[in-house]
């Protein structure tokens, strides 16, 4: 299977991408001191990002786990301040995509039912949402996770791995159960306590950096280390020609399998993922620089301004020039 465009041809051609810059540092909140030492509570950080209060449940587990009931949001671009505690987000209904830019690197994911994101304590950055979704969140105190790890004899010094819209069916259903309804009766309260404990156990089992605790996201998808390696490789080789063969070689898989497995794990083909990163970078240059459309096209890997304009229009519904004039 060959997927082509004038700026990217996975099997035969090359894709040149401009390096991601730490554009989140340009956001006015990026240098602002947080209201609380060590970061904001995750619910407060989400309120800053979306400019609205989120429906934080009054329920709290004995270990301090909190949950945010289902809520909806549309497209949004803003800065997520550093958080105090781990945030797990699941998408119940969604369309569009999300791009997280942090430390000069950009990670993209598709907003679809079942997508799970894990933002560890201290995570922050520029977040760009397109489309709409209905989501819910669970907040896990970092000290609780460390205590659970110690009880289980697991070294959790590295804390959780950052994940963006991965497939984890078990975690999705656990969060869905915990964030649905309220603990109004003793049996319901007991159920929620057990559910919170299972979430902590599952995070330790599946989402620590230690490869000994990692498993494949799905029998049809990539293992966690493989997905991480491919995302890092893409970021590290944005200027170099990048082919599907190059990607497959990083994880010792066939070209066909890596394309299929990457899509299963992220919701994107490798081509779609790289295009998302290119368009995200182009948006930043259109807003923050005075470069011409032709220069920006070259900077994000397109051979001609017309090819860039066509790709930009497909992704955003508007042209680069109109996008710039509206900002």
C-alpha positions as CSV (number, residue, x, y, z in Angstrom):
1,X,0.0,0.0,0.0
2,X,1.4,3.4,-1.0
3,X,0.0,6.6,0.4
4,X,1.2,9.7,-1.4
5,X,1.0,13.4,-1.5
6,X,3.4,15.9,-3.0
7,X,5.2,16.3,0.3
8,X,5.1,12.7,1.6
9,X,5.4,9.3,0.0
10,X,5.7,6.6,2.6
11,X,7.0,3.8,0.5
12,X,9.1,5.6,-2.1
13,X,9.4,9.2,-1.3
14,X,10.5,11.3,1.6
15,X,9.0,13.6,4.1
16,X,10.9,16.5,5.5
17,X,9.5,18.1,8.6
18,X,10.5,21.2,10.5
19,X,11.7,20.5,14.1
20,X,9.2,21.3,16.8
21,X,10.0,24.3,18.9
22,X,8.9,24.8,22.4
23,X,6.1,27.1,21.3
24,X,4.3,26.5,24.6
25,X,6.8,28.8,26.1
26,X,5.4,31.7,24.1
27,X,2.0,31.3,25.8
28,X,1.4,34.0,28.5
29,X,0.7,31.4,31.1
30,X,3.8,29.3,30.4
31,X,6.0,31.5,32.6
32,X,3.3,32.4,35.2
33,X,3.8,30.9,38.7
34,X,1.1,28.5,39.6
35,X,-1.3,29.2,42.5
36,X,-0.1,26.1,44.4
37,X,3.4,24.9,45.1
38,X,4.2,22.0,42.7
39,X,1.4,22.8,40.3
40,X,-2.4,23.1,40.2
41,X,-4.9,20.5,41.1
42,X,-5.7,18.7,37.8
43,X,-9.3,19.9,37.8
44,X,-8.1,23.5,38.2
45,X,-5.5,23.0,35.4
46,X,-8.3,21.8,33.1
47,X,-10.4,24.8,34.0
48,X,-7.5,27.1,33.0
49,X,-7.0,25.2,29.7
50,X,-10.7,25.3,28.7
51,X,-11.7,28.6,30.3
52,X,-14.6,26.9,32.2
53,X,-15.2,25.0,35.4
54,X,-15.2,21.2,35.0
55,X,-17.8,19.0,36.9
56,X,-15.6,17.7,39.7
57,X,-17.4,15.2,41.8
58,X,-17.5,15.8,45.6
59,X,-16.7,12.1,46.1
60,X,-13.1,11.2,47.2
61,X,-11.7,7.8,47.8
62,X,-9.9,7.0,51.1
63,X,-6.7,7.3,49.2
64,X,-7.6,10.7,47.6
65,X,-8.7,9.6,44.1
66,X,-11.1,12.1,42.6
67,X,-13.2,12.0,39.4
68,X,-14.6,14.5,36.9
69,X,-18.0,13.5,35.6
70,X,-18.8,13.4,31.9
71,X,-18.6,16.8,30.2
72,X,-18.3,18.1,26.7
73,X,-15.9,20.6,25.0
74,X,-15.3,21.8,21.5
75,X,-12.1,23.0,19.7
76,X,-9.7,24.7,22.0
77,X,-6.1,25.8,21.9
78,X,-4.5,26.8,25.2
79,X,-1.8,26.2,27.8
80,X,-2.2,23.3,30.3
81,X,-0.4,24.4,33.5
82,X,1.7,21.9,35.5
83,X,-0.5,19.6,37.6
84,X,-0.2,18.1,41.1
85,X,-1.3,14.5,40.6
86,X,-1.8,12.2,37.7
87,X,-4.7,12.8,35.2
88,X,-6.4,10.0,33.3
89,X,-8.8,11.1,30.6
90,X,-11.1,8.9,28.5
91,X,-13.2,9.9,25.5
92,X,-16.7,8.6,25.4
93,X,-17.8,10.3,22.2
94,X,-15.4,12.3,20.0
95,X,-14.2,13.5,16.6
96,X,-11.2,15.5,15.6
97,X,-7.8,15.3,17.1
98,X,-5.5,16.6,19.9
99,X,-1.9,17.8,19.7
100,X,0.2,18.2,22.9
101,X,3.4,20.2,22.5
102,X,5.9,20.1,25.3
103,X,9.6,20.4,25.6
104,X,9.9,21.0,21.9
105,X,8.2,17.8,21.0
106,X,4.7,17.3,19.6
107,X,2.4,14.3,20.1
108,X,-0.9,13.9,18.2
109,X,-3.8,11.6,18.8
110,X,-7.3,11.0,17.5
111,X,-10.3,11.8,19.6
112,X,-12.5,8.7,19.3
113,X,-14.5,6.5,21.7
114,X,-12.3,4.5,23.9
115,X,-9.2,6.7,23.6
116,X,-7.3,7.0,26.9
117,X,-4.7,9.7,27.8
118,X,-2.5,9.7,30.8
119,X,-0.8,12.9,31.9
120,X,1.6,12.3,34.8
121,X,2.1,14.7,37.6
122,X,3.9,17.9,36.5
123,X,2.9,17.4,32.8
124,X,2.2,20.7,31.1
125,X,2.3,22.2,27.6
126,X,0.4,23.7,24.7
127,X,-2.7,21.7,23.8
128,X,-4.6,22.1,20.5
129,X,-8.0,20.4,20.2
130,X,-10.0,20.2,17.0
131,X,-13.6,18.8,16.8
132,X,-15.7,18.0,19.8
133,X,-15.8,15.3,22.4
134,X,-17.5,14.0,25.6
135,X,-15.0,12.9,28.2
136,X,-14.4,12.2,31.8
137,X,-11.3,12.1,34.1
138,X,-9.9,10.4,37.1
139,X,-7.3,12.1,39.3
140,X,-4.8,9.9,41.1
141,X,-2.5,11.4,43.8
142,X,1.1,10.6,43.1
143,X,1.8,9.6,46.7
144,X,-1.1,7.1,46.6
145,X,0.4,5.4,43.5
146,X,3.8,5.2,45.2
147,X,2.3,3.6,48.2
148,X,0.4,1.1,46.0
149,X,3.7,0.3,44.2
150,X,5.5,-0.2,47.5
151,X,2.8,-2.5,48.7
152,X,3.2,-4.6,45.5
153,X,7.0,-4.6,45.6
154,X,7.2,-2.5,42.4
155,X,9.8,0.1,41.8
156,X,7.8,3.1,40.6
157,X,10.5,5.7,40.9
158,X,10.1,6.6,37.3
159,X,6.4,7.4,37.8
160,X,3.8,7.0,35.0
161,X,4.5,7.2,31.3
162,X,2.8,10.0,29.3
163,X,0.2,8.7,26.9
164,X,-2.0,10.5,24.4
165,X,-5.1,8.8,23.0
166,X,-3.9,5.2,23.3
167,X,-6.0,2.0,23.3
168,X,-6.5,0.5,26.8
169,X,-9.9,-1.1,27.0
170,X,-9.5,-2.1,30.6
171,X,-8.6,1.4,31.8
172,X,-11.3,3.0,29.7
173,X,-14.0,0.8,31.4
174,X,-12.6,1.3,34.9
175,X,-12.7,5.1,34.4
176,X,-16.1,5.0,32.8
177,X,-17.5,3.1,35.8
178,X,-15.9,5.4,38.4
179,X,-17.1,8.6,36.7
180,X,-20.7,7.5,36.1
181,X,-23.2,8.5,38.8
182,X,-22.5,9.3,42.4
183,X,-21.7,7.2,45.6
184,X,-25.1,7.8,47.3
185,X,-25.3,4.4,49.1
186,X,-22.7,2.3,51.1
187,X,-22.6,-0.5,48.4
188,X,-22.0,2.2,45.7
189,X,-19.3,3.8,47.8
190,X,-17.6,0.5,48.3
191,X,-17.8,-0.3,44.6
192,X,-16.1,3.1,43.8
193,X,-13.4,2.5,46.4
194,X,-12.6,-0.9,44.8
195,X,-12.7,0.7,41.3
196,X,-10.2,3.4,42.3
197,X,-7.9,0.7,43.7
198,X,-8.1,-1.3,40.4
199,X,-7.2,1.8,38.4
200,X,-4.1,2.3,40.5
201,X,-3.2,-1.4,40.1
202,X,-3.7,-1.3,36.4
203,X,-1.6,1.8,36.0
204,X,1.3,0.1,37.8
205,X,0.8,-3.0,35.7
206,X,0.7,-1.4,32.3
207,X,2.0,2.2,32.3
208,X,5.3,2.4,34.1
209,X,8.6,2.9,32.2
210,X,9.9,-0.4,33.3
211,X,9.5,-2.7,30.3
212,X,8.9,-5.6,32.6
213,X,5.5,-4.2,33.4
214,X,4.6,-3.1,29.8
215,X,2.4,-5.1,27.5
216,X,1.0,-4.6,24.0
217,X,-1.9,-2.2,23.9
218,X,-3.7,-4.8,21.8
219,X,-2.8,-8.0,20.0
220,X,-3.3,-6.0,16.8
221,X,-1.5,-2.9,18.0
222,X,2.0,-1.8,18.9
223,X,3.6,-2.5,22.3
224,X,4.0,0.6,24.4
225,X,7.8,0.7,23.8
226,X,7.3,0.3,20.1
227,X,4.8,3.2,19.9
228,X,7.1,5.4,22.0
229,X,10.1,4.5,19.9
230,X,8.3,5.4,16.6
231,X,7.0,8.7,18.0
232,X,10.5,9.6,19.2
233,X,12.0,8.6,15.9
234,X,9.6,10.8,14.0
235,X,10.4,13.8,16.2
236,X,14.2,13.2,16.0
237,X,14.2,12.9,12.2
238,X,11.9,15.6,11.1
239,X,14.5,17.1,8.7
240,X,15.5,13.7,7.2
241,X,13.7,11.8,4.5
242,X,11.4,9.4,6.3
243,X,9.9,6.3,4.8
244,X,7.7,3.5,6.1
245,X,10.8,1.2,5.8
246,X,12.7,3.5,8.2
247,X,9.9,3.3,10.7
248,X,9.5,-0.5,10.5
249,X,13.3,-0.9,11.0
250,X,13.1,0.9,14.3
251,X,10.8,-1.8,15.8
252,X,11.8,-4.8,13.7
253,X,8.4,-5.2,12.0
254,X,7.3,-5.4,8.4
255,X,6.2,-2.2,6.6
256,X,2.7,-3.5,6.3
257,X,2.4,-4.5,9.9
258,X,3.8,-1.3,11.3
259,X,1.3,0.7,9.3
260,X,-1.6,-1.3,10.5
261,X,-0.5,-1.6,14.1
262,X,0.3,2.1,14.3
263,X,-3.2,3.0,13.1
264,X,-4.7,0.6,15.7
265,X,-2.7,2.1,18.5
266,X,-3.2,5.8,17.6
267,X,-6.1,6.1,15.3
268,X,-3.8,7.4,12.6
269,X,-1.7,5.9,9.8
270,X,1.9,7.0,10.0
271,X,1.2,9.4,7.1
272,X,-1.8,10.9,8.8
273,X,0.2,11.3,12.1
274,X,3.0,13.1,10.4
275,X,0.6,15.3,8.4
276,X,-1.0,16.3,11.7
277,X,2.3,17.3,13.1
278,X,3.2,19.3,10.0
279,X,-0.1,21.2,10.0
280,X,0.3,21.9,13.7
281,X,3.8,23.3,13.1
282,X,2.5,25.3,10.1
283,X,-0.2,26.9,12.3
284,X,2.5,28.0,14.8
285,X,4.6,29.6,12.0
286,X,1.6,31.3,10.5
287,X,0.8,33.0,13.8
288,X,4.2,33.6,15.3
289,X,6.3,34.5,12.2
290,X,6.3,36.7,9.2
291,X,7.6,34.0,6.8
292,X,5.9,33.8,3.5
293,X,3.5,30.9,2.7
294,X,6.2,29.4,0.4
295,X,8.8,29.5,3.2
296,X,6.5,27.9,5.6
297,X,5.5,25.2,3.1
298,X,9.2,24.4,2.7
299,X,9.8,24.5,6.5
300,X,7.1,21.8,7.1
301,X,8.1,19.5,4.3
302,X,6.1,20.5,1.3
303,X,7.7,20.9,-2.1
304,X,5.4,23.7,-3.3
305,X,3.1,26.3,-1.7
306,X,0.2,24.9,-3.7
307,X,0.6,21.4,-2.3
308,X,0.9,22.8,1.2
309,X,-2.2,25.0,0.7
310,X,-4.2,22.0,-0.5
311,X,-3.1,19.9,2.5
312,X,-3.8,22.7,5.0
313,X,-7.3,23.3,3.5
314,X,-8.1,19.5,3.9
315,X,-7.0,19.5,7.5
316,X,-8.5,22.9,8.6
317,X,-11.2,23.8,6.2
318,X,-9.4,27.1,5.3
319,X,-6.3,28.3,3.5
320,X,-3.0,29.3,5.2
321,X,-3.6,32.9,4.3
322,X,-7.1,33.1,5.7
323,X,-5.9,31.3,8.9
324,X,-3.2,33.9,9.4
325,X,-5.5,36.9,8.7
326,X,-8.0,35.6,11.3
327,X,-5.4,35.5,14.1
